[in-house]
Amino acid sequence: MLQDLHIGRWGLAAKDAETLIRFCEAIGFQRMYESKGGEHSALFTAPRGVLSINLLAHAPERAGRLIVVGVTNPDAVFDIARKFKLKILSDSARMKSDSRAFSLELPGGIELHVVGGAQEPPPGLEGKLDATGKRFAIVVSRFNAFITERLLQGALDALVRCGAKRTDIEIVRVPGSFETPSAARTLAETKKYDAIVCLGCLLRGDTAHYDVIVNEVARGIGQSAQETGVPHAFGVLTCDTLEQAIDRAGLKMGNKGFEAALAAVEMANLKRAISRPPSAVSKSKSRSRAPRRSKKPGSAR
């Protein structure tokens, strides 16, 4: 039966009303109606609304001018309040916590109490970093071997640390990064491997050759993964200088071969989790729900 609820505040100056309207819009309220008569009024709606009735015995003077809103991003609302130069009455920000509560003084003597924090995301599927019992192929370019061999060692280290056996890791060497997609696709089409790690190193030169090769390698690896259904990890460095490549092959920027191998392990497990058939328990339940057909005389069992 209830359609909407309105709580008015009288006695606001035009300037205060406009400030209050702009602040409500800034923190996420949606304007439904705007007065055209210059009355400085507006009607707002929120995604969720809750009616709260409280006995404010400890502070009766606050009755009628206290508004409480719950938000998922209190820090962002606090920053907006600072931009509007609103007076902060209280703040209970906590270190190492997403929850926060603070009070503001809005125009017209209205006290706004903001509470909330980031909501827990719903549970979802994800791949584990467990390579036990899985097979992997590593396609590595011989060009710029000074870098790619270090990427290869990083990838092997990651796979072994995750539980893969050396005998379950196939290493395939190709002349350069341009040949990587073709080799990766050939390996994927055999259906022998749970994931493929592509390693290479491309350094920008004085011509457009770099841009052409980079685009083709990225497109080919992505297309191979999509069309074969086998996860491909992109571990091809695309750097402007040799120093950048060295930093990403085991120095201050980590080892991108190691990271690519971890991505391959996770995606292999995620694919298995997504494509896992229903359990025997769920199958038996679905069978029990199915209507039974009456047997005809003489029919085969």
Stockholm file with secondary structure:
# STOCKHOLM 1.0

chainA/1-301         MLQDLHIGRWGLAAKDAETLIRFCEAIGFQRMYESKGGEHSALFTAPRGVLSINLLAHAPERAGRLIVVGVTNPDAVFDIARKFKLKILSDSARMKSDSRAFSLELPGGIELHVVGGAQEPPPGLEGKLDATGKRFAIVVSRFNAFITERLLQGALDALVRCGAKRTDIEIVRVPGSFETPSAARTLAETKKYDAIVCLGCLLRGDTAHYDVIVNEVARGIGQSAQETGVPHAFGVLTCDTLEQAIDRAGLKMGNKGFEAALAAVEMANLKRAISRPPSAVSKSKSRSRAPRRSKKPGSAR
#=GR chainA/1-301 SS CCCCCCCCCCSCCHHHHHHHHHHHHHTTCEEEEECSSSCCCEEEECSSCCCCCCCCTTCGGGTTSEEEEEESCHHHHHHHHHHTTCEEEEECCCTTCSCEEEEEEETTTEEEEEEECCCCCCCCCCCCSCCTTCCEEEEEESTTHHHHHHHHHHHHHHHHHTTCCGGGEEEEEESSGGGHHHHHHHHHHTTCCSEEEEEEEEECCSSTHHHHHHHHHHHHHHHHHHHHCCCEEEEEEEESSHHHHHHTEEETTEEHHHHHHHHHHHHHHHHHHHSCCCCHHHHHHHHHHSCCCCCCTTCCC
#=GC SS_cons         CCCCCCCCCCSCCHHHHHHHHHHHHHTTCEEEEECSSSCCCEEEECSSCCCCCCCCTTCGGGTTSEEEEEESCHHHHHHHHHHTTCEEEEECCCTTCSCEEEEEEETTTEEEEEEECCCCCCCCCCCCSCCTTCCEEEEEESTTHHHHHHHHHHHHHHHHHTTCCGGGEEEEEESSGGGHHHHHHHHHHTTCCSEEEEEEEEECCSSTHHHHHHHHHHHHHHHHHHHHCCCEEEEEEEESSHHHHHHTEEETTEEHHHHHHHHHHHHHHHHHHHSCCCCHHHHHHHHHHSCCCCCCTTCCC
//
